[in-house]
Amino acid sequence: MPTNATLSIPVQSADGAADGAGQCAEAVEHDLTFGGFRYTCRVAGRGRTDTEPVVILGGSSQDRYSWQRHEKWLTPLTSVITVDLPGYGTADFLPARYGVDFLAAAVRHALEELRVPRVNLVAACYGGAVGVRFAQHYPHHLARLMLVGMTTVIPADYAAAMERWDGMIRRGETEPIARELADRFMSPPGTGHVRKKAAVARLVYQQIATQSPEQLRMSAEHNSRLMRHEWYRPEPVPALPSLVVTGEHDTLTTPAMGRVMAACLPEARFMTVEETDHLAPVERIADFADLMARFCTDRPLEGLPYATEPEVFGTPRPV
């Protein structure tokens, strides 16, 4: 059974200023164990239930607190569940022999322990790989699926760079890899206007450059995991409302790649968030939270001032 602790944590924006005039998000944390590895779930907002709970699986450099800034728009509707899966955040170290299938099974384990039968799953970047595998293996747990910055293949140049980064991490060369990764996640100069670009680039750099020895060890193992296991497997995906979202100027997981991903989902729509790149959820926090809330409550996605019109892939279910 999980052990619980109630927390009240300030919500911080990318530039360090309090987002929402110093509001705090109250949450309950659950320490769980799966396959012998300890991990932690954070559950915020247990009030209204306008829709199923929202589970957010963030990228490899994110933890269960990385999406706090979005909670004030989501918790009035339903609870928000974030998780440090084994191998990430403050969870136990996870050897690279455990891949995406294990992490998807850990998400299922968390829902069963929390006694949450069905959820809206929002999965970004590396979390997108876990989210798709979860949808393929445990479709009965899903009401809706939203993928952010997700592709069917890891870009070839990124895969090649990972082997070099792996060595740099293991040698403790944090400053140069932090600079490289910040540049990789952000669109290059001249691509187009990106909101909060300088502030977000500083945030990414600081998060990587200030990693502890244990965090560096986890990062190196994450790179090994990426290189040793399938990123995307073309197994059946359930027919359920799905949305694929990419930043307008994302040069890591491009809009073209996002459209390919959407075409693999039976009832998907595809949109880009304007004036953003790969880190769209951080660059337009309020707008991205609004998009999540709209999708998870079946509200219209047309005519939004911050995003392109949805492109439809497959056959939507009748309303």
PyMOL commands that set and color helices and strands:
alter all, ss='L'
color gray80, all
select helices_A, chain A and resi 68-74+100-114+126-137+139-141+156-170+174-185+197-209+213-228+255-263+280-283+285-296
alter helices_A, ss='H'
color red, helices_A
select strands_A, chain A and resi 3-10+24-34+37-44+54-57+80-84+119-124+142-148+242-247+268-273+311-312
alter strands_A, ss='S'
color yellow, strands_A
deselect
rebuild
show_as cartoon
